[in-house]
């Protein structure tokens, strides 16, 4: 692991130790925002979901759909990281557009 990766791990550890899970996810979001957008679209969505910011998570999911993010078709139906979003009607609507059912 390189020095930057260790620094990130240490910052996440410190955030969790000082502020618990919410602190961890806020620090994770800060680290992700520093990365190239194409590499972190899904991790940012997961982070917003974990923070309970459903509106931002859905905004980012919609953007990923509009941008034709290729792995969204596998991520949305199967990832347990999105469990907190599944009860929201926006989830079902987006899922229907991503994985249309054949008649």
C-alpha positions in Angstrom: 0.0 0.0 0.0 1.4 3.4 -0.9 1.8 6.4 1.4 -1.4 8.1 0.1 -3.5 5.0 0.7 -2.1 4.6 4.3 -2.9 8.3 4.9 -6.5 7.7 3.7 -6.9 4.6 5.9 -5.6 6.5 8.9 -7.9 9.4 8.3 -10.9 7.1 8.1 -9.8 5.3 11.2 -9.4 8.6 13.1 -12.8 9.8 11.9 -14.5 6.6 13.1 -12.7 6.7 16.4 -13.6 10.4 17.0 -17.1 10.5 15.5 -18.4 7.0 15.0 -19.9 5.6 11.8 -21.2 9.0 10.6 -17.8 10.5 11.0 -16.3 7.7 9.0 -18.8 8.2 6.1 -18.3 11.9 6.1 -14.6 11.5 5.8 -15.0 8.8 3.1 -17.1 11.3 1.1 -14.4 13.9 1.5 -11.8 11.5 0.2 -14.0 10.4 -2.7 -14.6 13.9 -3.9 -10.9 14.3 -4.4 -10.8 11.3 -6.9 -11.7 11.4 -10.6 -15.5 11.4 -11.0 -15.6 8.4 -13.3 -14.0 6.1 -10.8 -16.1 7.1 -7.8 -19.6 7.4 -9.0 -20.9 4.3 -7.2 -18.9 4.7 -4.0 -20.2 8.3 -3.7 -23.8 7.0 -4.2 -23.2 4.4 -1.5 -21.7 7.0 0.9 -24.7 9.3 0.5 -27.0 6.3 1.1 -25.1 5.3 4.2 -25.3 8.9 5.5 -29.1 8.8 5.1 -29.1 11.5 2.3 -31.5 9.7 0.0 -32.2 12.8 -2.1 -28.5 13.1 -3.0 -28.1 9.4 -3.5 -31.0 9.4 -5.9 -29.8 12.5 -7.7 -26.4 10.7 -8.3 -28.1 7.5 -9.3 -30.1 9.5 -11.9 -26.9 11.1 -13.2 -25.2 7.7 -13.4 -28.2 6.5 -15.4 -28.1 9.5 -17.7 -24.4 9.0 -18.2 -24.9 5.4 -19.1 -22.7 4.1 -16.4 -22.1 0.5 -17.6 -22.1 -1.3 -14.3 -25.2 0.3 -12.9 -27.3 -2.5 -14.4 -25.6 -5.0 -12.0 -25.1 -2.7 -9.1 -28.7 -1.5 -8.5 -30.6 -4.8 -8.4 -28.0 -6.7 -6.3 -26.0 -4.4 -4.1 -26.8 -4.6 -0.4 -25.3 -1.1 -0.1 -28.5 0.3 -1.5 -30.9 -1.5 0.9 -31.8 1.7 2.7 -33.1 3.1 -0.7 -35.1 0.2 -1.8 -38.3 1.2 0.0 -38.4 4.6 -1.8 -40.6 4.7 -4.9 -37.8 6.4 -6.8 -35.8 3.2 -6.5 -38.4 1.0 -8.2 -38.9 3.6 -10.9 -35.2 3.9 -11.7 -34.7 0.2 -11.5 -37.5 -0.3 -14.1 -35.7 2.0 -16.5 -32.4 0.3 -16.0 -33.6 -3.3 -16.1 -36.8 -3.3 -18.2 -38.8 -6.4 -18.0 -39.7 -8.3 -21.2 -43.3 -9.1 -21.7 
